[in-house]
Amino acid sequence: MLTYLALLHSRAAVQPLFGQLADIYGRRWVTMVIVGFFTLGSGIAGGAANGTMLIAGRAIQGIGSGGIYIIIDVIVSDLVPLRERGNYMAVILVVYTVGMALGPWVGGAIIATTTWRWVFYINLPVGPKTIRASHS
């Protein structure tokens, strides 16, 4: 329960900050930092030796998660005209909904066949590839 609260609190706290940083430094660099936070938090949580380290990892992962939520909204707002923006956001929210519905099932399957650590480790190869793709 504490790990989830750490994720939620850090997610909510950083959203205005990342929105402002995206205005100041640009979308690309802030997106790479956000993905870096999420990936770092996943690695720390997956390799946690105790509960405190797991909570710290989830808090760092929450910083990245909150940034991902806000940067998607910022990028859609930049690229899509106001008249069409609702349709684009609807598609993004459908993807969120499918992820929220299937996430516990997929996580349960991962835990049933491996250990709980792989729920976090599964994010590690994706993060550097995403940063590399957004850098080019």
C-alpha positions as CSV (number, residue, x, y, z in Angstrom):
1,M,0.0,0.0,0.0
2,L,2.8,2.4,0.8
3,T,4.5,1.8,-2.5
4,Y,1.3,2.7,-4.3
5,L,0.9,5.9,-2.2
6,A,4.5,6.9,-3.0
7,L,3.7,6.4,-6.7
8,L,0.5,8.5,-6.5
9,H,1.9,11.3,-4.5
10,S,5.0,11.8,-6.6
11,R,2.9,11.4,-9.8
12,A,0.6,14.2,-8.8
13,A,3.3,16.5,-7.4
14,V,5.5,16.7,-10.5
15,Q,2.9,17.2,-13.2
16,P,2.8,21.0,-13.1
17,L,6.6,21.1,-12.9
18,F,7.1,19.0,-16.0
19,G,4.5,21.0,-17.9
20,Q,6.4,24.2,-17.1
21,L,9.8,22.6,-17.9
22,A,8.4,21.5,-21.3
23,D,7.5,25.1,-22.0
24,I,11.0,26.3,-21.0
25,Y,13.3,23.6,-22.4
26,G,11.2,22.0,-25.1
27,R,9.2,18.8,-25.4
28,R,12.0,16.4,-26.6
29,W,14.5,16.9,-23.7
30,V,11.8,16.9,-21.0
31,T,10.4,13.7,-22.5
32,M,13.7,12.0,-22.4
33,V,14.2,13.0,-18.7
34,I,10.7,11.7,-17.9
35,V,11.4,8.3,-19.5
36,G,14.7,8.2,-17.6
37,F,13.0,8.8,-14.3
38,F,10.5,6.1,-15.0
39,T,13.1,3.6,-16.1
40,L,15.4,4.4,-13.2
41,G,12.5,3.9,-10.7
42,S,11.6,0.6,-12.3
43,G,15.2,-0.6,-11.9
44,I,15.4,0.5,-8.3
45,A,12.0,-1.1,-7.5
46,G,12.9,-4.3,-9.2
47,G,16.3,-4.6,-7.5
48,A,14.9,-3.6,-4.1
49,A,16.6,-5.3,-1.1
50,N,14.1,-4.0,1.4
51,G,10.8,-2.2,1.7
52,T,12.3,1.3,1.9
53,M,14.2,0.8,-1.3
54,L,11.0,-0.5,-3.0
55,I,9.1,2.6,-1.8
56,A,11.9,4.9,-3.1
57,G,11.9,3.1,-6.4
58,R,8.1,3.5,-6.7
59,A,8.3,7.2,-5.8
60,I,10.9,7.7,-8.6
61,Q,8.8,5.7,-11.0
62,G,5.9,7.9,-10.0
63,I,7.8,11.0,-11.0
64,G,8.3,9.5,-14.5
65,S,4.7,8.3,-14.6
66,G,3.3,11.7,-13.8
67,G,5.5,13.2,-16.4
68,I,4.4,10.8,-19.0
69,Y,0.8,11.7,-18.3
70,I,1.3,15.4,-18.6
71,I,3.8,15.4,-21.5
72,I,1.3,13.4,-23.7
73,D,-1.3,16.0,-23.0
74,V,1.1,18.8,-23.8
75,I,2.3,17.2,-27.1
76,V,-1.3,16.5,-28.3
77,S,-2.2,20.1,-27.4
78,D,0.7,21.4,-29.5
79,L,0.2,19.2,-32.5
80,V,-3.6,18.8,-32.9
81,P,-6.1,21.6,-33.6
82,L,-8.6,22.3,-30.9
83,R,-11.5,21.0,-33.1
84,E,-9.9,17.5,-33.4
85,R,-8.2,17.3,-30.0
86,G,-11.0,15.5,-28.3
87,N,-10.8,12.6,-30.7
88,Y,-7.1,12.2,-30.2
89,M,-7.5,12.4,-26.4
90,A,-10.3,9.8,-26.6
91,V,-8.0,7.4,-28.3
92,I,-5.3,8.0,-25.7
93,L,-7.8,7.4,-22.9
94,V,-9.0,4.2,-24.5
95,V,-5.4,3.0,-24.5
96,Y,-5.1,4.0,-20.8
97,T,-8.3,2.1,-20.1
98,V,-7.2,-1.1,-21.8
99,G,-3.9,-0.9,-20.0
100,M,-5.6,-0.4,-16.6
101,A,-7.9,-3.4,-17.4
102,L,-5.3,-5.8,-18.6
103,G,-2.4,-4.6,-16.4
104,P,-3.4,-6.7,-13.3
105,W,-3.9,-9.8,-15.5
106,V,-0.6,-9.4,-17.3
107,G,1.2,-8.6,-14.0
108,G,-0.4,-11.7,-12.4
109,A,0.8,-13.9,-15.2
110,I,4.3,-12.5,-14.9
111,I,4.4,-13.1,-11.2
112,A,2.9,-16.6,-11.6
113,T,5.7,-17.6,-14.0
114,T,8.6,-15.7,-12.6
115,T,9.1,-13.4,-9.6
116,W,7.5,-10.0,-8.7
117,R,10.7,-8.3,-9.7
118,W,10.0,-8.9,-13.4
119,V,7.0,-6.6,-13.2
120,F,9.5,-3.8,-12.8
121,Y,12.4,-5.3,-14.9
122,I,10.1,-5.6,-18.0
123,N,10.4,-1.8,-18.4
124,L,14.2,-1.6,-18.4
125,P,14.8,-2.5,-22.1
126,V,12.0,-0.2,-23.3
127,G,13.3,3.0,-21.6
128,P,16.7,3.3,-23.3
129,K,15.1,2.5,-26.7
130,T,12.5,5.2,-26.2
131,I,15.1,7.7,-25.2
132,R,17.2,6.8,-28.2
133,A,14.2,7.1,-30.6
134,S,13.2,10.5,-29.2
135,H,16.8,11.8,-29.5
136,S,17.0,11.2,-33.2
